[in-house]
């Protein structure tokens, strides 16, 4: 997720006007930090295992 945020931010800063790029970069950082915060708070623990082979 961090790699995607960095790649998107790089693209935005190189191709878009500065004001729009800054807004998108800040939104990307906030989205990544929110994802990191909430995915660590409530990890998914499945009791069922799905077999990937027959």
PyMOL commands that set and color helices and strands:
alter all, ss='L'
color gray80, all
select helices_A, chain A and resi 2-15+18-41
alter helices_A, ss='H'
color red, helices_A
deselect
rebuild
show_as cartoon
